[in-house]
Amino acid sequence: MTTRVALYLQDAHSIRDGMEFAAYAEQRGFDAVWQAESRLVREATVPLSAYAAHTERIGLGSGVADIWSRNPARLAATFSTLDDLAPGRVRCGLGAWWDPLAAKVGIDRRHPLGVMREVVTAVRALLANETVTFHGEWVHLTGVELDYVYQERRPKDVPIYIGATGDKMLELAGEIADGVVLNYLVSPDYNERALEHLEAGLSRSGRTLDDLDRPQLVVCSVHEDERSALDMARLMVTQYLGQQPHIMRASGVPQSLLDAVGEVLTWPATHEQVEAASKLVPDEVVRMLTASGTADQARARVADYVAGGCTCPILYPLGDVRAMIDAFAGWTA
């Protein structure tokens, strides 16, 4: 049986190129295309709208939209609008963002679990066509509904995914979400612990792992020359070692390497700084955190994530996007 695979796009390509990649991924049988929303470069819903208009069947997910900068009612209205464009294809991926970026724009992330719980509760109820009065600690809605006037009033089939890395957020995802987006630049071994925390959350809601979709972001660097593939991935690994060390710690990257890279990189880092710091990152760390190498090597590494509990690898292509899509079209893990 063919393994579900999806495409992940950030901001390395123009949106028009992304439209073509989404259409090609659909043609080659990919399950979905997920659009990143992380740095202050490209938000997710505008590209997703473009991909929706350029495709017919492929799923469309935000990977992931932050929960701080949009009111829950506006979040619900946004994803309801995407569903109008691509009924039944939209997946609402939400995340708690990260520092120092959040702090730099005035957001205090001291209570991400509580905020996530309240936002998911409110957004789900609004998408279910309910009139919502909700007064939590952070979310306050009074008699709010998606007030359709010129269209059918109906629940929207938009599953909610939580992007989670830490133990408590994984447990919350298991408890309240339709799916979890497992992070990238983690080792396959990380998944064993992640599934334990997901199961702890699932038990609170009387569910099992079979009830929770578990797509996972995987950096995928495919090249006929393994060295070239590793070097492409090394730059990305280096950037995240310096800017999102919490993800790296979750995979067991030595603190000494994190400290060394952090001494070279500022935020935001320049390309020159990333190149300089990349010289500190050994091949074994790149191999541990990514699926890099020839097509056969990349497929074997992605299979490790599937064996570790990922239900659909979301492949983040470095290099030739179409070649990576071809490498995984019709693939069986």
N, C-alpha and C positions, 0 to 999 in steps of 0.2 A: 504494500500500500504506500502511495506517495506521501512523503512527509510534508506537512504544511510549512511553508516558508513565506516570509514577508520582506519587504524592502523598507529601509530606513533612510530618510533624507533629512539633512540639516540645512546648511546654507552654503555649501561648497559649490553648488550649481545654480544657475538661473532658474527661476520658477518655470519658464517655458521649457527648459531642458528637463526639469522635474516632471512636467506634464508628459513629455515623451517617454521618460523612464517608467512612469506609472503605467502608461499604456502598454509599453513593452513587457513590463512585469505581468500585467493582466494577460497579455497574449501568451506568455510562457507559463501561465498557470499559477502565479503567485497568489497567496491568500489575501494579502493586504499591502497597503503602503502606509507607513506611519511617518508623520512629519514632526520634527523636533521643535521644541520651544524652550530654549534654555538661556542662552546669552541674549543680550539686547541687539540682536541682528535681524531675526526673522520670527514673527509669531506664527502659530500653526494654522489658524483657520482660513486665512486667505489662500495659502498654497493648497490646502485641502479642498477648497472650493474649486480651484483651477483643476486639480486632479479629478475631482468628481465630474466636472463638465467634459473632461477629455476621456473618460472611461465609462464602462457600463456595468461591470460586475464586481470589480475588486473592492475589498474592504478599505476603509479610510479611517485612520486613527490619529489622534493627537498624542504625541509621545515625548513629553507630556505637557499639558497646559498648567500654569501655576494657579494656585488657589487663592492668591492674595490680591491680585491686581484687578480682578473682575468680581462684582457682586454675584452671589449665587444665582440670583434671578437672571442676570445678564448672561451668565454661563449657560443656564438652561435654554434661554432664548437663542443663543448662538448655536448650540448643538441641535436644537429643534430646527433652526434655519438650514443647517447642513443636511439634516434628514429630509427636509423638503426637496433639496437638490438631488440627494442620493438616498432614497428611502431604503431603510434596512441595512445600509452599508456602513454607517457611521459608528465609531467607537470613541467614547469620551474618556480620554486618558488624562488624569489629574495628578499633579505632583506638588510637593511642598517646597520646591525651589531650593536654593542653596546660597550660603554665604561664601565670600563677602558681597556677592552681587546684591542679594536682598537688602543687606544693611546699607549698601551704598545708595539705594533708592528709597530709604526710609522705612523699610519693612522690618518689623521685629518678629522673628521666627521662634520665640520662646515656647510657643504652644502648638507645634505643627500637628500633633495627633488630635488634639481637641478641635482645632480648626478644620482639619480634614474630615473628621467624623460629622461635624455639623454641615459642612458644605456638601458632602456626598448625600446626606439625608435630605437636604433641601432640594438639591438639583434632581435627585431621583423622583421625589414627590412631584415636582413641577413638570418633569418630562412625562410622568404618569397621568398628566391632565388633572391633577388635584389642585384645589384652592388651599394655599398653604399659609397657616399662621404658625410661626416658629420663633420662639424667643430663647435662644441659647445664650452662651457666654459671649460669642462673637457674631453669630448670625441672627439677624432680626428681620423677620418678614411678617407683615400683617395683612391677611386676606389677599395674598398675591397669587396670581395665576398667569399662565401664558394665554393672554386674552385674544385668542383667534377671532377675527371678524370675517375675513374673506376666504377662509379655508375650513376644512372639516376639523371639528374638535375631536381629537383622538389621542390616546397615549402614543408616545414616540418610542419606537424600538431602538433605543440607544443605550447599550450596556456601558457601565461605568467601570473603568480600570484605574487602579492606583499604582503609580510608579513608586516602587519601594526598594530600599537598600537595607536600612537598619532593621534590627530585630522587632522593635515595637511597631514600626510602620508595616512590616510584613504581617504581623499578627492582626493589625487593624484591617489590612487588605483581605486577609482570610475571613475575617468576621463580617465585613459589610460590603465588599466589592463584588462585582460580577467577574472580574479578572484582575490579575496583577501583572504589571510590566516589570519584569526582573531587569536589573541594570546590566550595563555593559562594562567592559574592562574589569570584570571579576573572573576568577578562575572557575572551572567546572566544579571544583571541590566546594566552592562557596554555596552551590545550590543545595548540597546536603543539609547544611544548617538552615538555609532559607526555607526549605520545605518543612522542616520541623516547626518553624515559627508560623508558617502559613497554616499548618495543621492545628496548631494551638488556637489560632483565631477561628478556623473553620469549626472546631468543636464547639465554640461558644454559640454558633448559629445553627448547630445541628447538621452541618454539612461535611463532606469529605473532599479530598483533592480532586475527585472526578467532577465536582460541581464548580470548580474554579479554573478558568482559562489562565494559562501561565506563559504567555509569549515572553521572549527574552531578547534584549538588544545584544548583538554580537558584532564586534568590529571584525570585518572580513577583508583581508588584503590578499588578493589573488594575482599572481604573476607567474609566468613560466619559469622565472628565475627566483628561487627562494630568497636569496639575499635582497633582491629588489623589493620583494613583498615585505620582508621584515623591516627594512629601512623606512618604507612608507608608513608602516604601523608604528614604528618607534617614535615618530614625531607626535602622533596623537597620544600615545601612552605617556610621553613626556609632559605634554600639556596638562593632562589630567592628574599626573603625579603632583604637579605643582599647584593646580587650581581646585581640584576636588579630592584632596587626600583621604577624605572619609571613605570614598569608594575604594581607594587603593588599600587602605587598612583592612577593609572587609575581606580582601582577597589575600591578606598575609604578606603584602609587600613590606620589606624591612623598613623600619623607621629611619634607619641611617640613610637609605636611598631617598626617602621622602625629604629628609632634612637637606641633603646635598642638592637635590633638584630645587627645593624651595629657596635656597640661597642664590640661585641664578635667575629664577623667574620672578617677575613682578606681576601685578594684576591690573589691567589685562596685559598678557605677555606679548612681546614682539616676536615676529618670526625668527629674528636673529637670536633672541634669548632661547627660544625653543630648540633651535638647531644646536646651540652651544650646550644646553642641558642634556640633549639627547645622547651626547657622547658618554654620559654617565650611566645610561640605561643598558644593561646587558641583554643579549639575545634571549636568555631564559625567562626574563621578565616579560618580554614581548610575546614569547610563545605561550606563557602562562595566562596572559590576559586577553589574547586575541586569537582569531582563526587566520593565521597568516602562512603563506607559502604557495606552492603549486595548487592547482584546483583539487587534486586528490588530497593533499595535506590539509587544505582548508575544510573540505568536506568531512574529513576524519575528525578534525577538531570540533566542528559544529556538532557532529554526532555525539561528542562527549557531553555537550550541554543538553542535548535531547535525552541522553541516557540519565542525566542528572535531574530530569523532571521538567524541562522546558517543553511546552506543547507546540510552540511555533517560533523558531528562530527569526528574529527581525534583523536582517543582515544590513550592517552599515558599510557600504562599499568604499574602499579606498582604491583609487586608480580607475580602471575601465569598468564603468557601471554595467554596461551591457554584457561584458565578458563574465562578470560575477553572476548576473542573472542567468546567463546560459549555463554556468557551472552548476547551478542548483535547480534548474528547471527539471521537473520530473524526478527529483532526487528522493531516494529512500534511505533513511538513516540506518 
